Amino acid sequence: MKKIYNEIYEKIKEHDKIVIARHIGADIDALGSTLGLKEIIINTFPNKKVSVVGAYSSVFKYMGKMDKLDEKEIKDSLLIILDTPNAIRIDGITNPSEFKYTIKIDHHPEIECFEDLKWVDESSSSVCQMLIELVNNTDLKMNKEAAEKLFMGVVTDTNRFMYDYTSPKTFKLIGNLIEEQDLVIRPLYDTLYRRNLVDVRFNGYVAEHLNVTENGLGYIVIDDETIQKFGGDTALTGNIIGNFNNINEIIVWVFFTEDKKNNLIKVNARSRGPIINTSLEKFGGGGHIYASGARLTNPEDIEKIIKELDKVCIEYKKNK
């Protein structure tokens, strides 16, 4: 492990221009890791130019702002891709091979190779956890702002340390981070979990209209008219999907949200046991084994995904 830590550090040290990217439909681990790594690099090397690219997230605006990619500098820049297993899901980057050098740091099961150097650790709870490890084992310098972002990424990807890939290492790294950076936890949790009234009302709408199969699949298709009724932000679904984690009758649940502006359908899926990322990979998506997503251009794929995930539930119950 020491070798990969050193290799990543040396590449960061070597390049004066660095671009950091993550997956489309960003979550807190993706945002926390990219924005946190930017803070870490600038804190260590103040003269480097570091840019974080990807679509702005209004739901997670408290995490920070994105930067504009200077395409003229691509050929001279180091590209670091975080939390993204396949090139098609990189947000804000069309062709990673155009960069001078590319590093991938990820904890998802590997789908394809598009990088010069990779560190993939499927046993890690999050990429934010991996970056804490990286700092602890190199001369990179943590600061409080970066630590807060990484903390929030670990918290959300482990569902407040409740998922089974929360390891003793996770607790040790987070405990040391809290102590070393003097983190105050309560305000961070308030930032993550306090909701606007529109979110609560939308949560109620989804609960009322959720379809549930006899095999334990919950699903709902949300059209643009409904999204407009609740404020017009398609990111609303990603903000509430974790609220359906403890329903006895459901082991997998999936939301299909129409994004009329971009002419696609956003898919958010979660699981309390069955592995679902391989199912979403068949439709150009992917993610964690218990938390995955996709973007559909063909509405007919909705019914296909519902059938696919229902079969996953059947197999899971059969083998449990």
C-alpha positions as CSV (number, residue, x, y, z in Angstrom):
1,M,0.0,0.0,0.0
2,K,2.8,2.4,0.8
3,K,3.9,2.3,-2.9
4,I,0.5,3.5,-4.2
5,Y,0.4,6.3,-1.6
6,N,3.8,7.5,-2.7
7,E,3.1,7.2,-6.4
8,I,0.0,9.3,-6.1
9,Y,1.8,11.9,-3.9
10,E,4.7,12.1,-6.4
11,K,2.4,12.7,-9.3
12,I,0.6,15.5,-7.4
13,K,3.9,17.0,-6.5
14,E,5.1,16.8,-10.1
15,H,2.2,18.7,-11.7
16,D,1.5,22.4,-11.4
17,K,-2.0,22.1,-12.9
18,I,-4.4,19.6,-11.5
19,V,-8.0,18.9,-12.4
20,I,-10.2,16.8,-10.1
21,A,-13.4,15.1,-11.4
22,R,-16.1,12.8,-10.1
23,H,-19.2,11.0,-11.3
24,I,-22.4,12.5,-12.7
25,G,-25.3,12.8,-10.2
26,A,-22.8,13.6,-7.4
27,D,-23.4,12.5,-3.9
28,I,-21.6,13.8,-0.7
29,D,-18.7,11.3,-1.1
30,A,-18.1,12.5,-4.6
31,L,-18.3,16.1,-3.7
32,G,-16.5,15.8,-0.3
33,S,-13.6,13.9,-1.9
34,T,-13.1,16.2,-4.8
35,L,-13.5,19.4,-2.9
36,G,-11.6,18.0,0.1
37,L,-8.7,16.9,-2.1
38,K,-8.5,20.3,-3.6
39,E,-8.2,21.9,-0.1
40,I,-5.5,19.3,0.8
41,I,-3.4,19.9,-2.3
42,I,-3.6,23.7,-2.0
43,N,-2.8,23.5,1.7
44,T,0.3,21.4,0.8
45,F,1.3,23.2,-2.4
46,P,-0.1,26.7,-2.4
47,N,1.2,27.6,-5.8
48,K,-0.5,24.8,-7.7
49,K,-3.6,25.5,-9.8
50,V,-6.3,23.0,-8.8
51,S,-9.8,22.9,-10.4
52,V,-12.8,20.8,-9.4
53,V,-15.1,20.1,-12.3
54,G,-18.6,18.8,-12.7
55,A,-22.2,20.0,-12.6
56,Y,-23.3,22.3,-9.8
57,S,-25.6,20.7,-7.2
58,S,-28.2,23.0,-5.7
59,V,-29.2,20.3,-3.2
60,F,-25.6,20.0,-1.9
61,K,-24.6,23.7,-2.4
62,Y,-23.2,23.8,1.1
63,M,-20.3,21.5,0.0
64,G,-18.8,24.2,-2.2
65,K,-18.5,25.6,-5.8
66,M,-17.3,24.0,-8.9
67,D,-14.6,25.5,-11.2
68,K,-14.6,26.1,-14.9
69,L,-12.3,23.8,-16.9
70,D,-9.7,25.6,-19.0
71,E,-9.5,23.4,-22.0
72,K,-6.3,25.0,-23.2
73,E,-4.5,23.6,-20.2
74,I,-5.8,20.0,-20.4
75,K,-2.7,18.6,-22.2
76,D,-0.4,20.0,-19.4
77,S,-2.7,18.9,-16.5
78,L,-2.9,16.0,-14.1
79,L,-6.4,14.6,-14.0
80,I,-7.5,12.9,-10.8
81,I,-10.9,11.1,-11.1
82,L,-12.6,10.1,-7.8
83,D,-15.5,7.8,-7.0
84,T,-16.1,6.8,-10.7
85,P,-15.6,3.3,-12.1
86,N,-16.3,4.0,-15.8
87,A,-15.4,6.8,-18.1
88,I,-18.9,7.4,-19.4
89,R,-20.0,8.5,-15.9
90,I,-17.3,11.2,-15.4
91,D,-18.9,14.6,-15.0
92,G,-17.3,17.5,-16.9
93,I,-14.6,15.5,-18.7
94,T,-15.2,14.2,-22.2
95,N,-11.9,12.3,-22.8
96,P,-9.5,11.5,-19.9
97,S,-6.8,10.5,-22.4
98,E,-6.4,14.1,-23.5
99,F,-4.7,14.9,-20.1
100,K,-1.0,14.6,-19.5
101,Y,-1.5,12.0,-16.8
102,T,-4.6,10.4,-15.2
103,I,-5.1,8.9,-11.7
104,K,-8.2,7.1,-10.6
105,I,-9.1,6.7,-6.9
106,D,-12.2,4.6,-6.3
107,H,-14.0,2.2,-4.0
108,H,-16.5,0.8,-6.5
109,P,-16.0,-2.5,-8.2
110,E,-13.9,-1.9,-11.3
111,I,-15.7,-1.7,-14.6
112,E,-13.0,-0.4,-17.0
113,C,-9.5,1.0,-17.1
114,F,-9.1,4.5,-18.5
115,E,-6.3,5.8,-16.2
116,D,-2.5,5.7,-16.0
117,L,-2.4,5.0,-12.3
118,K,-5.2,3.6,-10.2
119,W,-6.0,2.9,-6.5
120,V,-9.2,0.9,-6.2
121,D,-10.2,-0.4,-2.8
122,E,-13.6,-2.1,-2.7
123,S,-13.2,-2.7,1.0
124,S,-13.2,1.0,1.8
125,S,-16.4,2.6,2.9
126,S,-15.9,5.7,0.7
127,V,-13.4,7.6,-1.4
128,C,-13.3,10.2,1.4
129,Q,-12.0,7.4,3.7
130,M,-9.3,6.6,1.2
131,L,-8.2,10.2,1.0
132,I,-7.8,10.3,4.8
133,E,-5.6,7.3,4.4
134,L,-3.6,9.0,1.7
135,V,-2.9,12.0,3.8
136,N,-2.0,9.9,6.8
137,N,0.6,8.1,4.7
138,T,2.2,10.9,2.7
139,D,3.4,14.5,3.2
140,L,0.0,15.9,2.1
141,K,-1.4,18.3,4.7
142,M,-4.9,18.1,6.0
143,N,-6.8,21.2,7.2
144,K,-10.1,21.6,9.0
145,E,-12.1,22.6,5.9
146,A,-10.9,19.5,4.0
147,A,-11.5,17.3,7.1
148,E,-15.1,18.5,7.4
149,K,-15.8,17.6,3.8
150,L,-14.2,14.2,4.1
151,F,-16.0,13.5,7.4
152,M,-19.4,14.2,5.8
153,G,-18.5,12.0,2.8
154,V,-17.7,9.0,5.1
155,V,-20.9,9.6,7.2
156,T,-23.2,9.6,4.2
157,D,-21.6,6.7,2.3
158,T,-21.8,4.6,5.5
159,N,-25.3,5.9,6.3
160,R,-24.0,7.2,9.7
161,F,-21.7,4.1,10.1
162,M,-24.6,1.6,9.8
163,Y,-23.7,-0.1,6.5
164,D,-21.8,-3.4,6.9
165,Y,-18.7,-2.1,5.0
166,T,-18.1,0.3,7.9
167,S,-14.9,-1.3,9.2
168,P,-12.8,-0.9,12.4
169,K,-10.4,1.0,10.1
170,T,-13.2,3.5,9.3
171,F,-13.9,4.2,12.9
172,K,-10.2,4.6,13.7
173,L,-9.5,7.0,10.8
174,I,-12.6,9.1,11.6
175,G,-11.8,9.1,15.3
176,N,-8.3,10.4,14.7
177,L,-9.5,12.9,12.2
178,I,-12.0,14.4,14.6
179,E,-9.3,14.6,17.3
180,E,-6.5,16.0,15.1
181,Q,-8.7,18.6,13.4
182,D,-10.8,19.4,16.4
183,L,-14.0,18.8,14.4
184,V,-17.4,19.8,16.0
185,I,-19.8,17.2,14.9
186,R,-23.2,18.6,15.6
187,P,-23.1,21.4,13.0
188,L,-22.0,19.0,10.4
189,Y,-24.9,16.6,11.0
190,D,-27.3,19.6,11.0
191,T,-25.9,20.6,7.6
192,L,-26.4,17.1,6.3
193,Y,-29.8,16.2,7.6
194,R,-31.8,19.3,8.2
195,R,-34.5,19.5,5.5
196,N,-36.6,22.2,3.9
197,L,-40.4,21.8,4.1
198,V,-40.6,21.0,0.4
199,D,-38.3,18.0,1.0
200,V,-40.6,16.7,3.7
201,R,-43.7,17.2,1.6
202,F,-42.1,15.5,-1.3
203,N,-41.0,12.6,0.9
204,G,-44.7,12.2,1.9
205,Y,-45.7,12.2,-1.8
206,V,-43.3,9.4,-2.6
207,A,-44.3,7.4,0.4
208,E,-48.0,7.6,-0.7
209,H,-47.4,6.7,-4.3
210,L,-44.6,4.1,-3.9
211,N,-45.4,0.8,-5.6
212,V,-44.3,-2.4,-3.8
213,T,-44.0,-5.8,-5.3
214,E,-44.5,-9.0,-3.4
215,N,-40.8,-9.7,-3.7
216,G,-39.8,-6.6,-1.8
217,L,-39.1,-4.1,-4.6
218,G,-40.3,-0.5,-4.1
219,Y,-40.5,1.7,-7.1
220,I,-41.9,5.0,-8.3
221,V,-41.9,7.0,-11.6
222,I,-41.9,10.8,-11.0
223,D,-42.8,12.9,-14.0
224,D,-41.7,16.5,-14.6
225,E,-45.1,17.9,-13.6
226,T,-44.7,16.5,-10.1
227,I,-41.1,17.8,-9.9
228,Q,-42.3,21.3,-10.8
229,K,-45.0,21.0,-8.1
230,F,-42.3,20.4,-5.5
231,G,-39.9,23.1,-6.6
232,G,-38.6,22.0,-9.9
233,D,-35.3,20.4,-8.7
234,T,-34.7,16.8,-10.0
235,A,-32.1,16.4,-7.2
236,L,-35.0,16.1,-4.7
237,T,-35.1,12.4,-5.2
238,G,-31.5,11.9,-4.3
239,N,-32.1,13.9,-1.2
240,I,-34.8,11.7,0.2
241,I,-34.1,8.2,-1.1
242,G,-32.2,7.3,2.1
243,N,-35.3,7.8,4.1
244,F,-36.8,4.5,2.9
245,N,-34.1,2.3,4.4
246,N,-36.1,0.8,7.2
247,I,-39.4,-0.4,5.7
248,N,-40.1,-4.1,6.5
249,E,-41.8,-4.8,3.2
250,I,-39.0,-3.3,1.0
251,I,-35.4,-4.6,0.5
252,V,-34.7,-2.7,-2.8
253,W,-36.2,0.6,-3.8
254,V,-35.7,2.7,-7.0
255,F,-36.8,6.1,-8.1
256,F,-37.2,7.1,-11.8
257,T,-37.3,10.9,-12.2
258,E,-38.0,12.7,-15.4
259,D,-35.4,15.4,-16.2
260,K,-37.2,17.3,-18.9
261,K,-34.4,19.9,-19.3
262,N,-31.8,17.3,-20.2
263,N,-34.2,14.9,-21.9
264,L,-33.4,11.9,-19.7
265,I,-34.6,9.9,-16.8
266,K,-32.6,9.8,-13.6
267,V,-32.5,6.5,-11.7
268,N,-31.6,6.3,-8.0
269,A,-31.6,2.8,-6.4
270,R,-30.8,1.6,-2.9
271,S,-30.7,-1.9,-1.2
272,R,-30.8,-3.4,2.2
273,G,-29.1,-6.6,1.1
274,P,-29.4,-7.5,-2.6
275,I,-26.5,-6.4,-4.8
276,I,-27.8,-3.9,-7.3
277,N,-24.9,-2.2,-9.0
278,T,-24.4,-5.0,-11.6
279,S,-28.0,-4.6,-12.6
280,L,-27.7,-0.9,-13.2
281,E,-24.4,-1.4,-15.1
282,K,-26.5,-3.1,-17.8
283,F,-28.1,0.2,-18.4
284,G,-25.0,2.4,-18.5
285,G,-25.0,3.1,-14.8
286,G,-23.4,1.6,-11.7
287,G,-22.2,2.6,-8.3
288,H,-22.0,0.9,-4.9
289,I,-23.3,-2.6,-4.3
290,Y,-26.2,-1.2,-2.2
291,A,-26.5,2.3,-3.8
292,S,-26.5,2.8,-7.5
293,G,-27.8,5.0,-10.3
294,A,-28.2,5.5,-14.0
295,R,-29.4,7.9,-16.6
296,L,-31.8,6.7,-19.2
297,T,-32.6,8.1,-22.6
298,N,-35.1,5.4,-23.5
299,P,-38.3,5.3,-21.2
300,E,-38.8,1.7,-22.1
301,D,-35.8,0.8,-19.9
302,I,-37.8,1.8,-16.9
303,E,-39.9,-1.4,-17.1
304,K,-36.8,-3.4,-17.8
305,I,-35.0,-2.2,-14.7
306,I,-38.1,-2.8,-12.6
307,K,-38.2,-6.4,-13.8
308,E,-34.4,-6.8,-13.3
309,L,-34.4,-5.5,-9.8
310,D,-37.5,-7.6,-8.9
311,K,-35.6,-10.7,-10.0
312,V,-32.7,-9.6,-7.8
313,C,-35.0,-9.5,-4.9
314,I,-36.4,-13.0,-5.6
315,E,-32.9,-14.5,-5.9
316,Y,-31.8,-12.7,-2.7
317,K,-34.7,-14.1,-0.7
318,K,-34.2,-17.6,-2.2
319,N,-30.6,-17.7,-1.1
320,K,-30.9,-16.0,2.2
